[in-house]
Amino acid sequence: MTCSSDSKSRAMVGIAAGLASGALWGLVFVAPRMVDRFGMVDITAARFVVFGGVAALASATRPRGSRWPSARQAGVALGLSVLGFSGYFLLLAFSIDAIGSAVPSLVIGTIPVWMMLLGRPPGLRVATLLPGLALTAAGIALMTAAAWPADAAQGGGAATGSMATGLLLALLAMASWTVFGLLNARWLQRHPEVKATDWANWLGLATGLGALLLWLVAGSSWAQLESQPDGKLFVVVALAGGIGSSWLATVLWNIASQRLSASLCGQLIVSETLFALLYAFLWDGRWPLAIEWAAALLFVAGVVVSISRLAPRA
């Protein structure tokens, strides 16, 4: 009884942490639109330099029992930081800049499905997931149709090209984070001696250094940044993204990853999509259209059906 209760409690903590991280990650889908006067490289670099700064401060004041990574662990953190943070968000930011928030949020929302397929339990046949996959694909297709510009539907080459580019970037971002999610969960489960907070700090330090290098190589000059009229908002967005959507969300996600299987943990990413849609419609100041409601419902139904296929049989 005690063992079962502890297991249930552990799972509930993991689920709560995964949902909270999804709510924080959802914010990143509106951030590029809030400060669209700035370049996507600048937005990406600012967010993750803040993340790196928070991680550095947390590491410097780390409690007893924390430790610094070995050279090998630092290398793993650096590689994963590109897949799950700077590289992923840069691709996503350019996608949102090209086609808005709704379609990329659903494309990214397919991550649970890919993690389910790639991290599925032994013996689970892919065919059992097809109904859920079909519903998920229908939801994405419907949202894409709703977001497709009118001039593209009438044969506008520029609009068609922009939509295609945005979709491709969203797909690449999705692939990048899927690989990160699987590798990160696998690494954490193989190294239970590493605390979730320590690992988040190591990832943050690696991401911050990479982001600083990105800004020095491809970002705007300091004078250009200061000349923009939305400088204060840019700082607020960078702080919110670096602290909330990066450091805190990573700690919460690592807690979930250590307590749940890769497949079940992946399902919780659907909360990121739903929060992203909510934030996008709030920013637009409108209710979703009927076709957008239908797309979101189909998408959620697809994930729910897929989860039911994974549920253990009594």
Residue frames relative to the residue before (quaternion, step in Angstrom):
aa qw qx qy qz dx dy dz
M 1.0000 0.0000 0.0000 0.0000 0.00 0.00 0.00
T 0.6728 0.4983 -0.2912 0.4629 3.58 0.91 -0.96
C 0.6410 0.5278 -0.3142 0.4602 3.55 1.00 -0.89
S 0.6627 0.5032 -0.2977 0.4680 3.58 0.96 -0.90
S 0.6500 0.5195 -0.3086 0.4609 3.58 0.99 -0.87
D 0.6534 0.5074 -0.3101 0.4684 3.58 0.98 -0.87
S 0.6480 0.5225 -0.3137 0.4568 3.58 0.99 -0.85
K 0.6604 0.5035 -0.3019 0.4682 3.57 0.99 -0.86
S 0.6451 0.5208 -0.3088 0.4662 3.55 1.01 -0.87
R 0.6400 0.5280 -0.3163 0.4600 3.56 1.00 -0.85
A 0.6658 0.4992 -0.2980 0.4676 3.57 0.98 -0.88
M 0.6517 0.5238 -0.3213 0.4445 3.60 0.96 -0.81
V 0.6229 0.5207 -0.3302 0.4814 3.56 1.07 -0.77
G 0.6518 0.5190 -0.3080 0.4592 3.58 0.97 -0.86
I 0.6602 0.5042 -0.3080 0.4637 3.59 0.94 -0.87
A 0.6549 0.5109 -0.3111 0.4619 3.59 0.93 -0.91
A 0.6578 0.5049 -0.3054 0.4681 3.57 0.98 -0.85
G 0.6539 0.5179 -0.3130 0.4542 3.59 0.99 -0.81
L 0.6579 0.5022 -0.3068 0.4699 3.59 0.99 -0.82
A 0.6517 0.5137 -0.3166 0.4595 3.58 0.97 -0.82
S 0.6455 0.5027 -0.3277 0.4725 3.58 0.99 -0.77
G 0.6196 0.5434 -0.3423 0.4514 3.60 1.07 -0.68
A 0.6379 0.5239 -0.3227 0.4631 3.59 1.01 -0.79
L 0.6764 0.4765 -0.2904 0.4806 3.57 1.00 -0.80
W 0.6567 0.5058 -0.3142 0.4629 3.60 0.97 -0.80
G 0.5844 0.6024 -0.3752 0.3935 3.59 1.07 -0.63
L 0.5783 0.6134 -0.3671 0.3931 3.57 1.16 -0.58
V 0.6303 0.5783 -0.3496 0.3822 3.59 1.04 -0.70
F 0.6004 0.5808 -0.3658 0.4102 3.60 1.20 -0.32
V 0.7165 0.3811 -0.2628 0.5219 3.60 1.19 -0.29
A 0.4946 0.6920 -0.4209 0.3153 3.61 1.18 -0.42
P 0.6815 0.4766 -0.3269 0.4489 3.67 0.78 -0.83
R 0.6539 0.5056 -0.3147 0.4667 3.59 1.11 -0.60
M 0.6278 0.5539 -0.3348 0.4324 3.59 1.09 -0.63
V 0.7899 0.1818 -0.0879 0.5791 3.59 1.09 -0.68
D 0.1508 0.8526 -0.4894 0.1038 3.57 0.96 0.88
R 0.4952 0.6258 -0.4508 0.3999 3.62 1.23 0.05
F 0.6719 0.4682 -0.2813 0.5002 3.56 1.23 -0.50
G 0.5661 -0.6036 0.4410 0.3474 3.57 -1.20 0.48
M 0.6077 -0.5827 0.3991 0.3631 3.54 -1.18 0.59
V 0.6059 0.5397 -0.3559 0.4636 3.59 1.10 -0.62
D 0.6525 0.5135 -0.3124 0.4614 3.59 0.97 -0.85
I 0.6470 0.5182 -0.3150 0.4622 3.59 0.97 -0.89
T 0.6690 0.5019 -0.2922 0.4637 3.56 0.93 -0.94
A 0.6834 0.4950 -0.2893 0.4519 3.56 0.85 -1.00
A 0.6539 0.5249 -0.3242 0.4379 3.61 0.90 -0.89
R 0.6520 0.5248 -0.3178 0.4455 3.57 0.88 -0.92
F 0.7774 0.3871 -0.2080 0.4500 3.56 0.76 -1.01
V 0.5416 0.5516 -0.4200 0.4753 3.59 1.22 -0.22
V 0.6197 0.5175 -0.3313 0.4882 3.59 1.08 -0.74
F 0.6229 0.5395 -0.3248 0.4641 3.58 0.97 -0.88
G 0.6745 0.4930 -0.2897 0.4670 3.56 0.91 -0.92
G 0.6444 0.5266 -0.3178 0.4544 3.58 1.04 -0.79
V 0.6454 0.5034 -0.3134 0.4815 3.57 1.00 -0.83
A 0.6566 0.5104 -0.3082 0.4618 3.57 0.95 -0.87
A 0.6385 0.5209 -0.3259 0.4633 3.58 1.03 -0.78
L 0.6568 0.5015 -0.3068 0.4722 3.58 0.97 -0.86
A 0.6591 0.5042 -0.3065 0.4663 3.56 0.96 -0.88
S 0.6522 0.5113 -0.3135 0.4636 3.58 1.03 -0.75
A 0.6608 0.5196 -0.3081 0.4454 3.57 1.02 -0.81
T 0.7580 0.3116 -0.1764 0.5452 3.58 1.14 -0.61
R 0.2535 0.8144 -0.4921 0.1744 3.54 1.24 0.46
P 0.5097 -0.6627 0.4549 0.3068 3.58 -1.04 0.73
R 0.6803 -0.4621 0.3656 0.4358 3.55 -1.33 0.19
G 0.7117 0.4103 -0.3192 0.4725 3.54 -0.92 0.87
S 0.6023 0.5230 -0.3636 0.4811 3.57 1.26 -0.33
R 0.0867 -0.8039 0.5871 0.0395 3.55 -1.16 0.44
W 0.5295 -0.6050 0.4871 0.3410 3.53 -1.33 0.24
P 0.5394 -0.6384 0.4276 0.3443 3.61 -1.07 0.57
S 0.5057 -0.5870 0.5255 0.3514 3.51 -1.30 0.38
A 0.6965 -0.4522 0.3328 0.4468 3.57 -1.28 0.17
R 0.6592 0.5064 -0.3112 0.4605 3.58 0.99 -0.82
Q 0.6563 0.5024 -0.3104 0.4696 3.57 0.97 -0.84
A 0.6263 0.5323 -0.3308 0.4636 3.57 1.06 -0.75
G 0.6410 0.5258 -0.3182 0.4598 3.58 1.04 -0.76
V 0.6343 0.5144 -0.3187 0.4811 3.56 1.04 -0.83
A 0.6520 0.5204 -0.3106 0.4556 3.59 0.94 -0.91
L 0.6455 0.5249 -0.3215 0.4522 3.58 0.98 -0.81
G 0.6775 0.4882 -0.2955 0.4640 3.58 0.90 -0.91
L 0.6810 0.4792 -0.2906 0.4713 3.58 0.92 -0.88
S 0.6023 0.5763 -0.3651 0.4145 3.60 1.08 -0.62
V 0.6389 0.5055 -0.3256 0.4799 3.58 1.09 -0.64
L 0.6833 0.4970 -0.2887 0.4502 3.58 0.90 -0.93
G 0.8157 0.3216 -0.1364 0.4611 3.57 0.82 -0.98
F 0.7737 0.3247 -0.1755 0.5149 3.58 1.19 -0.30
S 0.8335 0.2455 -0.1605 0.4682 3.60 -0.15 -1.22
G 0.6991 0.4575 -0.2843 0.4702 3.60 0.82 -0.94
Y 0.6447 0.5260 -0.3104 0.4597 3.55 0.96 -0.91
F 0.7297 0.4417 -0.2653 0.4494 3.60 0.72 -1.03
L 0.6011 0.5524 -0.3678 0.4453 3.60 1.06 -0.61
L 0.6514 0.4966 -0.3056 0.4855 3.58 0.97 -0.86
L 0.6674 0.5063 -0.2957 0.4592 3.57 0.94 -0.91
A 0.6522 0.5275 -0.3199 0.4404 3.59 0.93 -0.88
F 0.6599 0.4847 -0.3085 0.4841 3.58 0.96 -0.81
S 0.6220 0.5362 -0.3370 0.4604 3.59 1.07 -0.70
I 0.6675 0.4879 -0.2940 0.4795 3.59 0.91 -0.93
D 0.6257 0.5406 -0.3311 0.4545 3.57 1.02 -0.76
A 0.7056 0.4708 -0.2618 0.4604 3.58 1.06 -0.75
I 0.8539 0.1185 -0.0092 0.5066 3.62 0.82 -0.93
G 0.6268 -0.5514 0.3562 0.4197 3.63 1.17 0.26
S 0.6880 -0.5421 0.3379 0.3444 3.56 -1.36 0.02
A 0.6405 0.6145 -0.3406 0.3099 3.57 0.90 -0.97
V 0.7190 0.4472 -0.2692 0.4589 3.58 0.69 -1.07
P 0.6623 0.4854 -0.3379 0.4599 3.67 0.80 -0.80
S 0.6331 0.5385 -0.3527 0.4299 3.62 0.99 -0.73
L 0.6716 0.4694 -0.3095 0.4825 3.60 1.03 -0.66
V 0.6090 0.5360 -0.3537 0.4655 3.58 1.05 -0.71
I 0.6604 0.4810 -0.2972 0.4941 3.56 0.93 -0.91
G 0.6310 0.5673 -0.3188 0.4224 3.55 1.12 -0.69
T 0.5774 0.5696 -0.3911 0.4350 3.59 1.23 -0.13
I 0.4007 0.7348 -0.4657 0.2875 3.58 1.26 -0.10
P 0.6281 0.5292 -0.3661 0.4376 3.65 0.90 -0.73
V 0.6429 0.5280 -0.3270 0.4483 3.57 1.01 -0.81
W 0.6797 0.4814 -0.2955 0.4679 3.58 0.88 -0.91
M 0.6452 0.4996 -0.3263 0.4771 3.57 1.03 -0.75
M 0.6099 0.5490 -0.3417 0.4581 3.55 1.14 -0.67
L 0.6835 0.4905 -0.2823 0.4610 3.54 0.91 -0.95
L 0.7468 0.4140 -0.2224 0.4705 3.56 0.89 -0.96
G 0.7760 0.2932 -0.1700 0.5319 3.60 1.14 -0.55
R 0.2897 0.7997 -0.4874 0.1976 3.56 1.24 0.42
P 0.5920 -0.5830 0.4192 0.3659 3.58 -1.16 0.61
P 0.6072 -0.5525 0.4116 0.3957 3.61 -1.12 0.52
G 0.7824 0.3313 -0.2477 0.4655 3.55 -0.99 0.83
L 0.5845 0.5598 -0.3898 0.4393 3.60 1.21 -0.24
R 0.2956 -0.7759 0.5351 0.1558 3.57 -0.62 1.13
V 0.5605 -0.6115 0.4458 0.3365 3.56 -1.06 0.79
A 0.6020 0.5985 -0.3531 0.3935 3.57 1.05 -0.75
T 0.6321 0.5477 -0.3411 0.4290 3.58 1.07 -0.64
L 0.6763 0.4873 -0.2859 0.4727 3.58 1.23 -0.41
L 0.4511 0.7366 -0.4293 0.2638 3.59 1.25 -0.25
P 0.6347 0.5197 -0.3673 0.4382 3.69 0.87 -0.72
G 0.6692 0.4899 -0.2978 0.4727 3.57 0.95 -0.86
L 0.6377 0.5280 -0.3212 0.4597 3.56 1.00 -0.82
A 0.6452 0.5277 -0.3200 0.4505 3.59 0.99 -0.83
L 0.6621 0.4964 -0.3045 0.4717 3.59 0.95 -0.86
T 0.6449 0.5238 -0.3149 0.4589 3.57 0.98 -0.86
A 0.6632 0.5003 -0.2984 0.4699 3.57 0.93 -0.92
A 0.6354 0.5279 -0.3290 0.4577 3.59 1.01 -0.78
G 0.6432 0.5261 -0.3227 0.4533 3.59 1.00 -0.79
I 0.6605 0.4955 -0.3045 0.4748 3.58 0.95 -0.86
A 0.6495 0.5212 -0.3164 0.4542 3.58 0.96 -0.87
L 0.6637 0.5048 -0.3049 0.4601 3.57 0.97 -0.86
M 0.6603 0.4902 -0.3125 0.4754 3.61 0.95 -0.82
T 0.6213 0.5307 -0.3381 0.4669 3.59 1.06 -0.72
A 0.6437 0.5178 -0.3154 0.4670 3.59 0.99 -0.84
A 0.6600 0.5082 -0.3075 0.4600 3.57 1.01 -0.81
A 0.7237 0.4428 -0.2377 0.4729 3.57 1.06 -0.78
W 0.5034 0.6737 -0.4258 0.3339 3.58 1.24 -0.36
P 0.4587 -0.7108 0.4516 0.2836 3.63 -0.66 1.04
A 0.5922 -0.5983 0.4113 0.3495 3.56 -1.12 0.73
D 0.6764 0.4879 -0.3147 0.4531 3.60 0.94 -0.79
A 0.5924 0.5387 -0.3729 0.4689 3.60 1.20 -0.44
A 0.6445 0.5229 -0.3201 0.4568 3.57 1.01 -0.82
Q 0.7044 0.4324 -0.2543 0.5022 3.57 1.19 -0.56
G 0.6778 -0.5252 0.2796 0.4319 3.54 1.27 0.33
G 0.3688 0.7372 -0.4939 0.2768 3.60 1.19 0.33
G 0.3847 -0.7694 0.4642 0.2112 3.57 -0.45 1.22
A 0.6595 0.5188 -0.3186 0.4409 3.60 0.93 -0.90
A 0.6795 0.4826 -0.2929 0.4686 3.57 0.89 -0.94
T 0.6340 0.5266 -0.3288 0.4612 3.58 1.00 -0.79
G 0.6646 0.5079 -0.2970 0.4605 3.56 0.97 -0.89
S 0.6418 0.5218 -0.3194 0.4624 3.57 1.03 -0.82
M 0.6555 0.5072 -0.3115 0.4649 3.58 0.96 -0.86
A 0.6582 0.5088 -0.3054 0.4632 3.57 0.95 -0.90
T 0.6518 0.5096 -0.3133 0.4662 3.57 0.98 -0.85
G 0.6565 0.5198 -0.3074 0.4521 3.56 0.95 -0.89
L 0.6489 0.5133 -0.3089 0.4692 3.57 1.00 -0.84
L 0.6484 0.5209 -0.3142 0.4577 3.58 0.95 -0.89
L 0.6608 0.5007 -0.3068 0.4674 3.59 0.93 -0.88
A 0.6392 0.5179 -0.3244 0.4669 3.59 1.03 -0.78
L 0.6444 0.5178 -0.3154 0.4661 3.58 1.01 -0.80
L 0.6521 0.5020 -0.3125 0.4745 3.58 1.00 -0.81
A 0.6314 0.5195 -0.3268 0.4739 3.59 1.04 -0.77
M 0.6364 0.5306 -0.3169 0.4615 3.57 1.01 -0.85
A 0.6630 0.4992 -0.3035 0.4682 3.58 0.92 -0.89
S 0.6387 0.5407 -0.3253 0.4402 3.57 0.98 -0.85
W 0.7240 0.4294 -0.2698 0.4676 3.59 0.81 -0.94
T 0.5819 0.5742 -0.3802 0.4326 3.60 1.09 -0.59
V 0.6552 0.4912 -0.3049 0.4862 3.56 0.93 -0.89
F 0.6359 0.5250 -0.3256 0.4626 3.58 0.97 -0.83
G 0.6729 0.5222 -0.3074 0.4243 3.58 0.80 -1.01
L 0.6848 0.4830 -0.2820 0.4671 3.56 0.92 -0.91
L 0.6954 0.4723 -0.2773 0.4653 3.58 0.87 -0.96
N 0.6476 0.5261 -0.3185 0.4499 3.58 1.00 -0.84
A 0.6652 0.4953 -0.3024 0.4698 3.59 0.92 -0.92
R 0.6533 0.5190 -0.3116 0.4547 3.57 0.97 -0.88
W 0.6595 0.5065 -0.3120 0.4596 3.58 0.96 -0.87
L 0.6694 0.5064 -0.3059 0.4493 3.60 0.91 -0.90
Q 0.6699 0.4975 -0.3022 0.4609 3.58 0.99 -0.82
R 0.6607 0.4825 -0.3017 0.4895 3.59 1.17 -0.54
H 0.7661 0.2783 -0.1522 0.5590 3.60 1.24 -0.39
P 0.0336 -0.8384 0.5439 -0.0072 3.61 0.48 1.16
E 0.5726 0.6018 -0.3847 0.4025 3.59 1.21 -0.32
V 0.6288 0.5161 -0.3312 0.4781 3.60 1.25 -0.35
K 0.3826 -0.7337 0.5168 0.2198 3.57 -0.71 1.08
A 0.6001 -0.5862 0.4097 0.3583 3.58 -1.12 0.73
T 0.6620 0.5063 -0.3096 0.4577 3.59 0.98 -0.83
D 0.6305 0.5258 -0.3345 0.4627 3.59 0.99 -0.79
W 0.6742 0.4966 -0.3002 0.4569 3.56 0.88 -0.94
A 0.6231 0.5281 -0.3363 0.4689 3.60 1.04 -0.75
N 0.6582 0.5030 -0.3091 0.4671 3.58 1.00 -0.80
W 0.6451 0.5091 -0.3300 0.4646 3.59 0.96 -0.79
L 0.6419 0.5031 -0.3173 0.4839 3.58 0.99 -0.82
G 0.6516 0.5314 -0.3138 0.4411 3.57 0.99 -0.84
L 0.6493 0.5103 -0.3173 0.4662 3.57 0.95 -0.85
A 0.6617 0.4992 -0.3024 0.4707 3.58 0.94 -0.89
T 0.6683 0.5003 -0.2994 0.4621 3.58 0.97 -0.88
G 0.6508 0.5296 -0.3177 0.4416 3.57 0.97 -0.84
L 0.6552 0.5004 -0.3129 0.4717 3.57 0.96 -0.82
G 0.6598 0.5040 -0.3047 0.4668 3.57 0.99 -0.84
A 0.6547 0.5167 -0.3103 0.4561 3.58 1.01 -0.81
L 0.6288 0.5287 -0.3319 0.4637 3.57 1.03 -0.78
L 0.6447 0.5044 -0.3106 0.4832 3.57 1.01 -0.82
L 0.6232 0.5423 -0.3329 0.4546 3.60 1.01 -0.82
W 0.6804 0.4852 -0.2957 0.4628 3.58 0.89 -0.92
L 0.6550 0.5166 -0.3204 0.4488 3.60 0.95 -0.83
V 0.7101 0.4549 -0.2547 0.4733 3.58 1.06 -0.76
A 0.8543 0.1461 -0.0157 0.4985 3.59 0.78 -1.00
G 0.5707 0.6314 -0.3798 0.3625 3.62 1.21 -0.07
S 0.6369 -0.5061 0.4146 0.4078 3.54 -1.37 0.08
S 0.5644 -0.5820 0.4527 0.3713 3.55 -1.24 0.42
W 0.6526 -0.5167 0.3738 0.4092 3.57 -1.23 0.38
A 0.6305 0.5356 -0.3311 0.4538 3.59 1.03 -0.76
Q 0.6448 0.5137 -0.3198 0.4670 3.60 1.01 -0.77
L 0.6461 0.5167 -0.3180 0.4631 3.57 0.99 -0.80
E 0.6787 0.4997 -0.2919 0.4521 3.59 0.93 -0.89
S 0.6556 0.5392 -0.3129 0.4261 3.59 1.11 -0.62
Q 0.5567 0.6140 -0.3965 0.3948 3.62 1.19 -0.28
P 0.4938 -0.6997 0.4319 0.2830 3.63 -0.93 0.85
D 0.7136 0.4453 -0.2522 0.4784 3.61 1.16 -0.49
G 0.1761 0.8457 -0.4903 0.1156 3.56 1.12 0.64
K 0.6649 0.5033 -0.3150 0.4532 3.60 0.93 -0.87
L 0.6459 0.5040 -0.3181 0.4771 3.58 0.99 -0.82
F 0.6137 0.5536 -0.3379 0.4504 3.57 1.04 -0.78
V 0.6547 0.5029 -0.3064 0.4739 3.59 0.97 -0.85
V 0.6475 0.5174 -0.3171 0.4610 3.60 0.97 -0.88
V 0.6625 0.5010 -0.3003 0.4689 3.58 0.93 -0.92
A 0.6473 0.5171 -0.3173 0.4614 3.59 0.99 -0.84
L 0.6659 0.4929 -0.3044 0.4701 3.59 0.96 -0.85
A 0.6613 0.5005 -0.3098 0.4649 3.60 0.93 -0.88
G 0.6854 0.4819 -0.2821 0.4674 3.56 0.98 -0.86
G 0.6994 0.4858 -0.2777 0.4447 3.56 0.94 -0.87
I 0.7333 0.4018 -0.2314 0.4973 3.57 0.98 -0.85
G 0.7768 0.3760 -0.1948 0.4661 3.58 0.68 -1.12
S 0.7843 0.3582 -0.1832 0.4723 3.56 0.62 -1.17
S 0.7150 0.4055 -0.2571 0.5082 3.60 1.22 -0.20
W 0.7930 0.3300 -0.2002 0.4714 3.58 0.27 -1.25
L 0.7239 0.4328 -0.2618 0.4691 3.60 0.65 -1.10
A 0.6511 0.5134 -0.3196 0.4586 3.58 0.95 -0.85
T 0.6451 0.5188 -0.3228 0.4588 3.59 1.04 -0.74
V 0.6194 0.5255 -0.3443 0.4709 3.58 0.99 -0.77
L 0.6730 0.4960 -0.2909 0.4653 3.57 0.88 -0.98
W 0.6701 0.5006 -0.3061 0.4546 3.59 0.94 -0.86
N 0.6408 0.5149 -0.3287 0.4650 3.58 1.02 -0.74
I 0.5991 0.5411 -0.3515 0.4740 3.59 1.11 -0.67
A 0.6621 0.4948 -0.2997 0.4764 3.57 0.96 -0.90
S 0.6642 0.5279 -0.3063 0.4317 3.59 0.94 -0.90
Q 0.6811 0.4856 -0.2901 0.4650 3.58 1.07 -0.68
R 0.7391 0.4250 -0.2190 0.4746 3.58 1.18 -0.49
L 0.7629 0.3128 -0.1637 0.5416 3.59 1.20 -0.41
S 0.5721 -0.5600 0.4604 0.3834 3.56 -1.26 0.38
A 0.6530 -0.5225 0.3678 0.4066 3.59 -1.21 0.45
S 0.6596 0.5166 -0.3127 0.4474 3.58 0.98 -0.83
L 0.6973 0.4542 -0.2797 0.4789 3.59 0.83 -0.97
C 0.6234 0.5379 -0.3374 0.4562 3.56 1.01 -0.78
G 0.6320 0.5557 -0.3241 0.4321 3.55 1.03 -0.79
Q 0.6039 0.5810 -0.3620 0.4084 3.59 1.05 -0.70
L 0.6382 0.5695 -0.3309 0.3986 3.57 1.03 -0.75
I 0.5389 0.6297 -0.4071 0.3838 3.58 1.21 -0.34
V 0.4989 0.6466 -0.4356 0.3785 3.60 1.22 -0.30
S 0.5873 0.5741 -0.3775 0.4278 3.60 1.11 -0.55
E 0.5866 0.5673 -0.3680 0.4457 3.59 1.12 -0.63
T 0.6619 0.5137 -0.3025 0.4543 3.57 0.94 -0.90
L 0.6830 0.4885 -0.2929 0.4573 3.58 0.86 -0.95
F 0.6574 0.4826 -0.3150 0.4855 3.59 0.97 -0.77
A 0.6219 0.5446 -0.3407 0.4478 3.59 1.02 -0.76
L 0.6547 0.4948 -0.3097 0.4802 3.59 0.95 -0.85
L 0.6365 0.5300 -0.3270 0.4550 3.57 0.96 -0.86
Y 0.6848 0.4796 -0.2902 0.4656 3.58 0.83 -0.98
A 0.6439 0.5344 -0.3285 0.4381 3.60 0.99 -0.82
F 0.6884 0.4636 -0.2898 0.4767 3.59 0.89 -0.88
L 0.6094 0.5301 -0.3515 0.4734 3.60 1.10 -0.62
W 0.6566 0.5031 -0.3092 0.4691 3.58 0.97 -0.84
D 0.6738 0.4759 -0.2870 0.4870 3.58 1.05 -0.76
G 0.3543 -0.7648 0.4709 0.2603 3.58 1.23 -0.38
R 0.6550 0.4778 -0.3220 0.4888 3.58 1.02 0.76
W 0.5046 -0.5921 0.5261 0.3435 3.51 -1.38 0.27
P 0.5689 -0.5749 0.4413 0.3886 3.62 -1.11 0.49
L 0.5025 -0.6118 0.5162 0.3268 3.54 -1.21 0.57
A 0.6826 -0.4840 0.3451 0.4252 3.57 -1.24 0.35
I 0.6640 0.5014 -0.3085 0.4611 3.58 0.95 -0.86
E 0.6493 0.5039 -0.3206 0.4708 3.61 1.11 -0.63
W 0.5919 0.5355 -0.3539 0.4875 3.60 1.11 -0.65
A 0.6695 0.5068 -0.2975 0.4543 3.55 0.89 -0.99
A 0.6454 0.5252 -0.3191 0.4536 3.58 0.97 -0.86
A 0.6710 0.4969 -0.2979 0.4626 3.58 0.91 -0.93
L 0.6594 0.5092 -0.3089 0.4588 3.59 0.98 -0.85
L 0.6379 0.5143 -0.3250 0.4722 3.58 1.00 -0.80
F 0.6449 0.5313 -0.3154 0.4499 3.55 0.96 -0.90
V 0.6823 0.4784 -0.2858 0.4731 3.58 0.84 -1.01
A 0.6287 0.5377 -0.3313 0.4536 3.58 0.99 -0.85
G 0.6391 0.5399 -0.3240 0.4417 3.57 0.99 -0.82
V 0.6763 0.4755 -0.2942 0.4796 3.57 0.94 -0.87
V 0.6402 0.5279 -0.3279 0.4517 3.59 0.99 -0.84
V 0.6460 0.5097 -0.3148 0.4730 3.58 0.96 -0.87
S 0.6529 0.5117 -0.3174 0.4594 3.57 0.95 -0.83
I 0.6324 0.5258 -0.3326 0.4615 3.58 1.01 -0.81
S 0.6479 0.5322 -0.3262 0.4366 3.56 0.98 -0.86
R 0.6228 0.5364 -0.3381 0.4584 3.58 1.15 -0.60
L 0.6860 0.4776 -0.2779 0.4734 3.55 1.19 -0.57
A 0.5215 0.6631 -0.4147 0.3412 3.58 1.22 -0.47
P 0.4904 -0.6751 0.4597 0.3039 3.61 -0.90 0.87
R 0.4144 -0.7048 0.5220 0.2430 3.57 -1.01 0.80
A 0.4973 -0.6623 0.4748 0.2978 3.55 -1.01 0.84
